[in-house]
Amino acid sequence: MNRTDAKKIAETITNEELNEMFENAKANITDWTKVSVVNNGMSKGSAWNILASDFDIETNYHNLAKVNMVREFGEFLPNYLKPVKETKTKNINVVHQEPRFK
């Protein structure tokens, strides 16, 4: 997930929704050795240990921490929280001419 979308989501997300995201990630991530989105110098497993292993629903987390949590594991957010990507349709009038061979 990109940083801009993560910032918008982090402003309104609740700890219960973050916990649901972490539970989905725990159940669905198969390769914990993939490179982290937040920090290219560590794996997704290392990011999990820093961001999610000691997650407590009762704790009030700093917004930057929430942004990093959503950036790293945002693909596992509940569908109603995921940003909707608009598909751009272009109406292009293409000019075509048959090729002339000499």
C-alpha positions as CSV (number, residue, x, y, z in Angstrom):
1,M,0.0,0.0,0.0
2,N,1.3,3.5,-0.8
3,R,2.1,6.0,1.9
4,T,-0.7,8.5,1.0
5,D,-3.5,5.9,1.3
6,A,-1.9,4.5,4.5
7,K,-2.0,8.0,6.1
8,K,-5.6,8.5,5.2
9,I,-6.6,5.1,6.7
10,A,-4.4,5.6,9.8
11,E,-6.3,8.7,10.8
12,T,-9.6,6.8,11.2
13,I,-8.7,3.2,11.8
14,T,-9.5,1.6,15.2
15,N,-7.4,-0.8,17.1
16,E,-10.0,-3.5,16.5
17,E,-9.7,-3.1,12.8
18,L,-5.9,-3.2,13.0
19,N,-6.2,-6.4,15.1
20,E,-8.4,-7.9,12.4
21,M,-5.8,-6.9,9.8
22,F,-3.1,-8.6,11.8
23,E,-5.1,-11.7,12.2
24,N,-5.8,-11.9,8.4
25,A,-2.0,-11.3,7.8
26,K,-1.0,-14.0,10.2
27,A,-3.3,-16.5,8.6
28,N,-2.5,-15.6,4.9
29,I,1.1,-14.7,4.7
30,T,3.0,-17.7,3.4
31,D,6.5,-16.2,2.7
32,W,7.7,-14.2,5.7
33,T,11.1,-13.7,4.1
34,K,9.8,-11.2,1.5
35,V,11.3,-7.7,1.7
36,S,9.4,-5.3,3.9
37,V,7.4,-2.5,2.4
38,V,8.3,-0.1,5.2
39,N,12.1,-0.9,5.4
40,N,13.9,-2.6,2.5
41,G,16.6,-3.7,4.9
42,M,14.4,-6.2,6.7
43,S,12.0,-9.0,6.0
44,K,8.2,-9.1,6.4
45,G,8.8,-11.4,9.4
46,S,11.0,-8.8,11.1
47,A,8.5,-6.1,10.4
48,W,5.9,-8.3,12.0
49,N,8.0,-8.6,15.1
50,I,8.4,-4.9,15.4
51,L,4.8,-3.8,14.4
52,A,2.4,-6.6,15.3
53,S,3.8,-9.2,17.6
54,D,3.0,-7.3,20.8
55,F,0.0,-5.5,19.5
56,D,-2.5,-4.5,22.3
57,I,-6.0,-3.4,21.5
58,E,-6.1,-1.2,24.6
59,T,-2.9,0.8,23.7
60,N,-3.2,4.2,22.0
61,Y,-0.6,4.0,19.2
62,H,1.1,7.0,17.6
63,N,-0.3,7.8,14.1
64,L,3.1,7.1,12.5
65,A,3.1,3.6,13.9
66,K,-0.4,3.1,12.5
67,V,0.8,4.4,9.1
68,N,3.6,1.9,9.1
69,M,1.3,-0.9,10.2
70,V,-1.1,-0.2,7.4
71,R,1.7,0.3,4.8
72,E,3.2,-3.1,5.7
73,F,0.0,-5.2,6.1
74,G,-2.6,-3.1,4.4
75,E,-3.4,-5.7,1.8
76,F,-5.0,-7.7,4.7
77,L,-7.4,-4.9,5.7
78,P,-11.1,-5.6,5.7
79,N,-12.5,-4.8,2.3
80,Y,-14.5,-1.8,3.5
81,L,-11.3,0.0,4.6
82,K,-9.3,-0.6,1.5
83,P,-9.1,2.4,-0.8
84,V,-11.0,2.2,-4.0
85,K,-8.9,2.5,-7.0
86,E,-10.6,4.3,-9.9
87,T,-10.0,2.9,-13.3
88,K,-9.4,5.6,-15.8
89,T,-11.0,5.0,-19.1
90,K,-9.7,7.0,-22.0
91,N,-11.7,7.7,-25.1
92,I,-9.0,7.9,-27.7
93,N,-9.8,8.5,-31.3
94,V,-7.2,6.5,-33.2
95,V,-6.3,7.6,-36.7
96,H,-5.5,4.7,-38.9
97,Q,-4.2,4.4,-42.4
98,E,-3.4,1.3,-44.3
99,P,0.4,1.1,-44.9
100,R,1.6,1.8,-48.4
101,F,4.3,-0.6,-49.6
102,K,6.3,0.4,-52.7
